[in-house]
């Protein structure tokens, strides 16, 4: 049985929840000095909510919105976070968000192909972004 093919979000969540626990803790420790003064925060590529869960433990009264292109990932995030966060299913390139944010961050959630200007050669890149509006 291929559990990844059935629901990749559950597989992803199990993998990252147990193997990358210290990594997610470190990400949030690094983020906290930057988000400390922010109340309206956007996570781009919220996935299953593993980083958002830790942000909410440090800033339980912030208004956190998570955006992700995957409904399956958002379903897992909803189970994890309940109504503590606003979850939006959208492609970040076409998102239509009515509110504004003090800060947006992404933890390896933004993927893109980089053209190397050679025949048929592209690099798949993942970046951790931090935007301060």
MODELLER restraints for C-alpha pairs under 7 A, 6 or more apart:
rsr = mdl.restraints
at = mdl.atoms
rsr.add(forms.Gaussian(group=physical.xy_distance, feature=features.Distance(at['CA:3:A'], at['CA:11:A']), mean=6.67, stdev=0.5))
rsr.add(forms.Gaussian(group=physical.xy_distance, feature=features.Distance(at['CA:4:A'], at['CA:11:A']), mean=5.55, stdev=0.5))
rsr.add(forms.Gaussian(group=physical.xy_distance, feature=features.Distance(at['CA:9:A'], at['CA:72:A']), mean=5.63, stdev=0.5))
rsr.add(forms.Gaussian(group=physical.xy_distance, feature=features.Distance(at['CA:9:A'], at['CA:73:A']), mean=5.01, stdev=0.5))
rsr.add(forms.Gaussian(group=physical.xy_distance, feature=features.Distance(at['CA:13:A'], at['CA:48:A']), mean=6.22, stdev=0.5))
rsr.add(forms.Gaussian(group=physical.xy_distance, feature=features.Distance(at['CA:24:A'], at['CA:51:A']), mean=5.97, stdev=0.5))
rsr.add(forms.Gaussian(group=physical.xy_distance, feature=features.Distance(at['CA:28:A'], at['CA:51:A']), mean=6.87, stdev=0.5))
rsr.add(forms.Gaussian(group=physical.xy_distance, feature=features.Distance(at['CA:28:A'], at['CA:54:A']), mean=6.63, stdev=0.5))
rsr.add(forms.Gaussian(group=physical.xy_distance, feature=features.Distance(at['CA:28:A'], at['CA:55:A']), mean=6.33, stdev=0.5))
rsr.add(forms.Gaussian(group=physical.xy_distance, feature=features.Distance(at['CA:38:A'], at['CA:102:A']), mean=5.63, stdev=0.5))
rsr.add(forms.Gaussian(group=physical.xy_distance, feature=features.Distance(at['CA:38:A'], at['CA:103:A']), mean=6.58, stdev=0.5))
rsr.add(forms.Gaussian(group=physical.xy_distance, feature=features.Distance(at['CA:39:A'], at['CA:62:A']), mean=4.76, stdev=0.5))
rsr.add(forms.Gaussian(group=physical.xy_distance, feature=features.Distance(at['CA:39:A'], at['CA:63:A']), mean=5.84, stdev=0.5))
rsr.add(forms.Gaussian(group=physical.xy_distance, feature=features.Distance(at['CA:39:A'], at['CA:102:A']), mean=6.72, stdev=0.5))
rsr.add(forms.Gaussian(group=physical.xy_distance, feature=features.Distance(at['CA:40:A'], at['CA:62:A']), mean=6.25, stdev=0.5))
rsr.add(forms.Gaussian(group=physical.xy_distance, feature=features.Distance(at['CA:40:A'], at['CA:63:A']), mean=4.82, stdev=0.5))
rsr.add(forms.Gaussian(group=physical.xy_distance, feature=features.Distance(at['CA:40:A'], at['CA:64:A']), mean=6.09, stdev=0.5))
rsr.add(forms.Gaussian(group=physical.xy_distance, feature=features.Distance(at['CA:40:A'], at['CA:101:A']), mean=4.91, stdev=0.5))
rsr.add(forms.Gaussian(group=physical.xy_distance, feature=features.Distance(at['CA:40:A'], at['CA:102:A']), mean=5.35, stdev=0.5))
rsr.add(forms.Gaussian(group=physical.xy_distance, feature=features.Distance(at['CA:40:A'], at['CA:103:A']), mean=6.85, stdev=0.5))
rsr.add(forms.Gaussian(group=physical.xy_distance, feature=features.Distance(at['CA:41:A'], at['CA:63:A']), mean=6.17, stdev=0.5))
rsr.add(forms.Gaussian(group=physical.xy_distance, feature=features.Distance(at['CA:41:A'], at['CA:64:A']), mean=4.89, stdev=0.5))
rsr.add(forms.Gaussian(group=physical.xy_distance, feature=features.Distance(at['CA:41:A'], at['CA:65:A']), mean=6.28, stdev=0.5))
rsr.add(forms.Gaussian(group=physical.xy_distance, feature=features.Distance(at['CA:41:A'], at['CA:101:A']), mean=5.53, stdev=0.5))
rsr.add(forms.Gaussian(group=physical.xy_distance, feature=features.Distance(at['CA:41:A'], at['CA:102:A']), mean=6.02, stdev=0.5))
rsr.add(forms.Gaussian(group=physical.xy_distance, feature=features.Distance(at['CA:41:A'], at['CA:103:A']), mean=5.11, stdev=0.5))
rsr.add(forms.Gaussian(group=physical.xy_distance, feature=features.Distance(at['CA:41:A'], at['CA:104:A']), mean=5.72, stdev=0.5))
rsr.add(forms.Gaussian(group=physical.xy_distance, feature=features.Distance(at['CA:42:A'], at['CA:64:A']), mean=5.90, stdev=0.5))
rsr.add(forms.Gaussian(group=physical.xy_distance, feature=features.Distance(at['CA:42:A'], at['CA:65:A']), mean=4.86, stdev=0.5))
rsr.add(forms.Gaussian(group=physical.xy_distance, feature=features.Distance(at['CA:42:A'], at['CA:66:A']), mean=5.81, stdev=0.5))
rsr.add(forms.Gaussian(group=physical.xy_distance, feature=features.Distance(at['CA:42:A'], at['CA:101:A']), mean=6.47, stdev=0.5))
rsr.add(forms.Gaussian(group=physical.xy_distance, feature=features.Distance(at['CA:42:A'], at['CA:103:A']), mean=6.35, stdev=0.5))
rsr.add(forms.Gaussian(group=physical.xy_distance, feature=features.Distance(at['CA:42:A'], at['CA:104:A']), mean=4.47, stdev=0.5))
rsr.add(forms.Gaussian(group=physical.xy_distance, feature=features.Distance(at['CA:42:A'], at['CA:105:A']), mean=6.44, stdev=0.5))
rsr.add(forms.Gaussian(group=physical.xy_distance, feature=features.Distance(at['CA:43:A'], at['CA:65:A']), mean=6.23, stdev=0.5))
rsr.add(forms.Gaussian(group=physical.xy_distance, feature=features.Distance(at['CA:43:A'], at['CA:66:A']), mean=4.73, stdev=0.5))
rsr.add(forms.Gaussian(group=physical.xy_distance, feature=features.Distance(at['CA:43:A'], at['CA:67:A']), mean=6.33, stdev=0.5))
rsr.add(forms.Gaussian(group=physical.xy_distance, feature=features.Distance(at['CA:43:A'], at['CA:104:A']), mean=5.72, stdev=0.5))
rsr.add(forms.Gaussian(group=physical.xy_distance, feature=features.Distance(at['CA:43:A'], at['CA:105:A']), mean=5.15, stdev=0.5))
rsr.add(forms.Gaussian(group=physical.xy_distance, feature=features.Distance(at['CA:43:A'], at['CA:106:A']), mean=5.67, stdev=0.5))
rsr.add(forms.Gaussian(group=physical.xy_distance, feature=features.Distance(at['CA:44:A'], at['CA:66:A']), mean=6.18, stdev=0.5))
rsr.add(forms.Gaussian(group=physical.xy_distance, feature=features.Distance(at['CA:44:A'], at['CA:67:A']), mean=5.26, stdev=0.5))
rsr.add(forms.Gaussian(group=physical.xy_distance, feature=features.Distance(at['CA:44:A'], at['CA:68:A']), mean=6.65, stdev=0.5))
rsr.add(forms.Gaussian(group=physical.xy_distance, feature=features.Distance(at['CA:44:A'], at['CA:104:A']), mean=6.98, stdev=0.5))
rsr.add(forms.Gaussian(group=physical.xy_distance, feature=features.Distance(at['CA:44:A'], at['CA:105:A']), mean=6.09, stdev=0.5))
rsr.add(forms.Gaussian(group=physical.xy_distance, feature=features.Distance(at['CA:44:A'], at['CA:106:A']), mean=4.89, stdev=0.5))
rsr.add(forms.Gaussian(group=physical.xy_distance, feature=features.Distance(at['CA:44:A'], at['CA:109:A']), mean=6.64, stdev=0.5))
rsr.add(forms.Gaussian(group=physical.xy_distance, feature=features.Distance(at['CA:45:A'], at['CA:67:A']), mean=5.62, stdev=0.5))
rsr.add(forms.Gaussian(group=physical.xy_distance, feature=features.Distance(at['CA:45:A'], at['CA:68:A']), mean=4.70, stdev=0.5))
rsr.add(forms.Gaussian(group=physical.xy_distance, feature=features.Distance(at['CA:45:A'], at['CA:106:A']), mean=6.18, stdev=0.5))
rsr.add(forms.Gaussian(group=physical.xy_distance, feature=features.Distance(at['CA:45:A'], at['CA:109:A']), mean=4.46, stdev=0.5))
rsr.add(forms.Gaussian(group=physical.xy_distance, feature=features.Distance(at['CA:45:A'], at['CA:110:A']), mean=6.45, stdev=0.5))
rsr.add(forms.Gaussian(group=physical.xy_distance, feature=features.Distance(at['CA:46:A'], at['CA:66:A']), mean=5.08, stdev=0.5))
rsr.add(forms.Gaussian(group=physical.xy_distance, feature=features.Distance(at['CA:46:A'], at['CA:67:A']), mean=5.71, stdev=0.5))
rsr.add(forms.Gaussian(group=physical.xy_distance, feature=features.Distance(at['CA:46:A'], at['CA:68:A']), mean=5.70, stdev=0.5))
rsr.add(forms.Gaussian(group=physical.xy_distance, feature=features.Distance(at['CA:47:A'], at['CA:68:A']), mean=6.19, stdev=0.5))
rsr.add(forms.Gaussian(group=physical.xy_distance, feature=features.Distance(at['CA:47:A'], at['CA:73:A']), mean=5.03, stdev=0.5))
rsr.add(forms.Gaussian(group=physical.xy_distance, feature=features.Distance(at['CA:47:A'], at['CA:74:A']), mean=6.33, stdev=0.5))
rsr.add(forms.Gaussian(group=physical.xy_distance, feature=features.Distance(at['CA:47:A'], at['CA:77:A']), mean=6.87, stdev=0.5))
rsr.add(forms.Gaussian(group=physical.xy_distance, feature=features.Distance(at['CA:48:A'], at['CA:73:A']), mean=4.94, stdev=0.5))
rsr.add(forms.Gaussian(group=physical.xy_distance, feature=features.Distance(at['CA:48:A'], at['CA:74:A']), mean=5.98, stdev=0.5))
rsr.add(forms.Gaussian(group=physical.xy_distance, feature=features.Distance(at['CA:48:A'], at['CA:76:A']), mean=5.23, stdev=0.5))
rsr.add(forms.Gaussian(group=physical.xy_distance, feature=features.Distance(at['CA:48:A'], at['CA:77:A']), mean=4.17, stdev=0.5))
rsr.add(forms.Gaussian(group=physical.xy_distance, feature=features.Distance(at['CA:49:A'], at['CA:77:A']), mean=4.68, stdev=0.5))
rsr.add(forms.Gaussian(group=physical.xy_distance, feature=features.Distance(at['CA:49:A'], at['CA:80:A']), mean=6.96, stdev=0.5))
rsr.add(forms.Gaussian(group=physical.xy_distance, feature=features.Distance(at['CA:53:A'], at['CA:81:A']), mean=6.70, stdev=0.5))
rsr.add(forms.Gaussian(group=physical.xy_distance, feature=features.Distance(at['CA:64:A'], at['CA:85:A']), mean=5.21, stdev=0.5))
rsr.add(forms.Gaussian(group=physical.xy_distance, feature=features.Distance(at['CA:64:A'], at['CA:86:A']), mean=6.40, stdev=0.5))
rsr.add(forms.Gaussian(group=physical.xy_distance, feature=features.Distance(at['CA:65:A'], at['CA:85:A']), mean=5.62, stdev=0.5))
rsr.add(forms.Gaussian(group=physical.xy_distance, feature=features.Distance(at['CA:65:A'], at['CA:86:A']), mean=4.59, stdev=0.5))
rsr.add(forms.Gaussian(group=physical.xy_distance, feature=features.Distance(at['CA:65:A'], at['CA:87:A']), mean=5.80, stdev=0.5))
rsr.add(forms.Gaussian(group=physical.xy_distance, feature=features.Distance(at['CA:66:A'], at['CA:86:A']), mean=6.21, stdev=0.5))
rsr.add(forms.Gaussian(group=physical.xy_distance, feature=features.Distance(at['CA:66:A'], at['CA:87:A']), mean=4.86, stdev=0.5))
rsr.add(forms.Gaussian(group=physical.xy_distance, feature=features.Distance(at['CA:66:A'], at['CA:88:A']), mean=6.14, stdev=0.5))
rsr.add(forms.Gaussian(group=physical.xy_distance, feature=features.Distance(at['CA:67:A'], at['CA:87:A']), mean=5.91, stdev=0.5))
rsr.add(forms.Gaussian(group=physical.xy_distance, feature=features.Distance(at['CA:67:A'], at['CA:88:A']), mean=4.70, stdev=0.5))
rsr.add(forms.Gaussian(group=physical.xy_distance, feature=features.Distance(at['CA:67:A'], at['CA:89:A']), mean=5.86, stdev=0.5))
rsr.add(forms.Gaussian(group=physical.xy_distance, feature=features.Distance(at['CA:67:A'], at['CA:90:A']), mean=6.35, stdev=0.5))
rsr.add(forms.Gaussian(group=physical.xy_distance, feature=features.Distance(at['CA:68:A'], at['CA:74:A']), mean=6.87, stdev=0.5))
rsr.add(forms.Gaussian(group=physical.xy_distance, feature=features.Distance(at['CA:68:A'], at['CA:88:A']), mean=6.51, stdev=0.5))
rsr.add(forms.Gaussian(group=physical.xy_distance, feature=features.Distance(at['CA:68:A'], at['CA:89:A']), mean=5.27, stdev=0.5))
rsr.add(forms.Gaussian(group=physical.xy_distance, feature=features.Distance(at['CA:68:A'], at['CA:90:A']), mean=5.73, stdev=0.5))
rsr.add(forms.Gaussian(group=physical.xy_distance, feature=features.Distance(at['CA:68:A'], at['CA:91:A']), mean=6.68, stdev=0.5))
rsr.add(forms.Gaussian(group=physical.xy_distance, feature=features.Distance(at['CA:69:A'], at['CA:89:A']), mean=5.35, stdev=0.5))
rsr.add(forms.Gaussian(group=physical.xy_distance, feature=features.Distance(at['CA:69:A'], at['CA:90:A']), mean=4.75, stdev=0.5))
rsr.add(forms.Gaussian(group=physical.xy_distance, feature=features.Distance(at['CA:69:A'], at['CA:91:A']), mean=4.93, stdev=0.5))
rsr.add(forms.Gaussian(group=physical.xy_distance, feature=features.Distance(at['CA:70:A'], at['CA:89:A']), mean=6.68, stdev=0.5))
rsr.add(forms.Gaussian(group=physical.xy_distance, feature=features.Distance(at['CA:71:A'], at['CA:89:A']), mean=6.27, stdev=0.5))
rsr.add(forms.Gaussian(group=physical.xy_distance, feature=features.Distance(at['CA:74:A'], at['CA:87:A']), mean=6.87, stdev=0.5))
rsr.add(forms.Gaussian(group=physical.xy_distance, feature=features.Distance(at['CA:102:A'], at['CA:132:A']), mean=6.76, stdev=0.5))
rsr.add(forms.Gaussian(group=physical.xy_distance, feature=features.Distance(at['CA:102:A'], at['CA:133:A']), mean=5.79, stdev=0.5))
rsr.add(forms.Gaussian(group=physical.xy_distance, feature=features.Distance(at['CA:103:A'], at['CA:131:A']), mean=6.05, stdev=0.5))
rsr.add(forms.Gaussian(group=physical.xy_distance, feature=features.Distance(at['CA:103:A'], at['CA:132:A']), mean=4.98, stdev=0.5))
rsr.add(forms.Gaussian(group=physical.xy_distance, feature=features.Distance(at['CA:103:A'], at['CA:133:A']), mean=5.90, stdev=0.5))
rsr.add(forms.Gaussian(group=physical.xy_distance, feature=features.Distance(at['CA:104:A'], at['CA:130:A']), mean=6.17, stdev=0.5))
rsr.add(forms.Gaussian(group=physical.xy_distance, feature=features.Distance(at['CA:104:A'], at['CA:131:A']), mean=5.23, stdev=0.5))
rsr.add(forms.Gaussian(group=physical.xy_distance, feature=features.Distance(at['CA:104:A'], at['CA:132:A']), mean=6.64, stdev=0.5))
rsr.add(forms.Gaussian(group=physical.xy_distance, feature=features.Distance(at['CA:105:A'], at['CA:129:A']), mean=5.62, stdev=0.5))
rsr.add(forms.Gaussian(group=physical.xy_distance, feature=features.Distance(at['CA:105:A'], at['CA:130:A']), mean=4.52, stdev=0.5))
rsr.add(forms.Gaussian(group=physical.xy_distance, feature=features.Distance(at['CA:105:A'], at['CA:131:A']), mean=6.11, stdev=0.5))
rsr.add(forms.Gaussian(group=physical.xy_distance, feature=features.Distance(at['CA:106:A'], at['CA:128:A']), mean=5.37, stdev=0.5))
rsr.add(forms.Gaussian(group=physical.xy_distance, feature=features.Distance(at['CA:106:A'], at['CA:129:A']), mean=5.07, stdev=0.5))
rsr.add(forms.Gaussian(group=physical.xy_distance, feature=features.Distance(at['CA:106:A'], at['CA:130:A']), mean=6.48, stdev=0.5))
rsr.add(forms.Gaussian(group=physical.xy_distance, feature=features.Distance(at['CA:107:A'], at['CA:128:A']), mean=4.65, stdev=0.5))
rsr.add(forms.Gaussian(group=physical.xy_distance, feature=features.Distance(at['CA:107:A'], at['CA:129:A']), mean=6.75, stdev=0.5))
rsr.add(forms.Gaussian(group=physical.xy_distance, feature=features.Distance(at['CA:108:A'], at['CA:126:A']), mean=5.43, stdev=0.5))
rsr.add(forms.Gaussian(group=physical.xy_distance, feature=features.Distance(at['CA:108:A'], at['CA:127:A']), mean=5.07, stdev=0.5))
rsr.add(forms.Gaussian(group=physical.xy_distance, feature=features.Distance(at['CA:108:A'], at['CA:128:A']), mean=4.67, stdev=0.5))
rsr.add(forms.Gaussian(group=physical.xy_distance, feature=features.Distance(at['CA:110:A'], at['CA:126:A']), mean=5.82, stdev=0.5))
rsr.add(forms.Gaussian(group=physical.xy_distance, feature=features.Distance(at['CA:110:A'], at['CA:127:A']), mean=6.10, stdev=0.5))
rsr.add(forms.Gaussian(group=physical.xy_distance, feature=features.Distance(at['CA:111:A'], at['CA:125:A']), mean=5.68, stdev=0.5))
rsr.add(forms.Gaussian(group=physical.xy_distance, feature=features.Distance(at['CA:111:A'], at['CA:126:A']), mean=4.66, stdev=0.5))
rsr.add(forms.Gaussian(group=physical.xy_distance, feature=features.Distance(at['CA:111:A'], at['CA:127:A']), mean=6.95, stdev=0.5))
rsr.add(forms.Gaussian(group=physical.xy_distance, feature=features.Distance(at['CA:112:A'], at['CA:124:A']), mean=5.93, stdev=0.5))
rsr.add(forms.Gaussian(group=physical.xy_distance, feature=features.Distance(at['CA:112:A'], at['CA:125:A']), mean=5.45, stdev=0.5))
rsr.add(forms.Gaussian(group=physical.xy_distance, feature=features.Distance(at['CA:112:A'], at['CA:126:A']), mean=6.69, stdev=0.5))
rsr.add(forms.Gaussian(group=physical.xy_distance, feature=features.Distance(at['CA:113:A'], at['CA:122:A']), mean=5.99, stdev=0.5))
rsr.add(forms.Gaussian(group=physical.xy_distance, feature=features.Distance(at['CA:113:A'], at['CA:123:A']), mean=5.46, stdev=0.5))
rsr.add(forms.Gaussian(group=physical.xy_distance, feature=features.Distance(at['CA:113:A'], at['CA:124:A']), mean=4.68, stdev=0.5))
rsr.add(forms.Gaussian(group=physical.xy_distance, feature=features.Distance(at['CA:113:A'], at['CA:125:A']), mean=6.09, stdev=0.5))
rsr.add(forms.Gaussian(group=physical.xy_distance, feature=features.Distance(at['CA:114:A'], at['CA:122:A']), mean=5.44, stdev=0.5))
rsr.add(forms.Gaussian(group=physical.xy_distance, feature=features.Distance(at['CA:114:A'], at['CA:123:A']), mean=5.02, stdev=0.5))
rsr.add(forms.Gaussian(group=physical.xy_distance, feature=features.Distance(at['CA:114:A'], at['CA:124:A']), mean=6.43, stdev=0.5))
rsr.add(forms.Gaussian(group=physical.xy_distance, feature=features.Distance(at['CA:114:A'], at['CA:125:A']), mean=6.93, stdev=0.5))
rsr.add(forms.Gaussian(group=physical.xy_distance, feature=features.Distance(at['CA:115:A'], at['CA:121:A']), mean=6.84, stdev=0.5))
rsr.add(forms.Gaussian(group=physical.xy_distance, feature=features.Distance(at['CA:115:A'], at['CA:122:A']), mean=4.86, stdev=0.5))
rsr.add(forms.Gaussian(group=physical.xy_distance, feature=features.Distance(at['CA:115:A'], at['CA:123:A']), mean=6.71, stdev=0.5))
rsr.add(forms.Gaussian(group=physical.xy_distance, feature=features.Distance(at['CA:116:A'], at['CA:122:A']), mean=5.58, stdev=0.5))
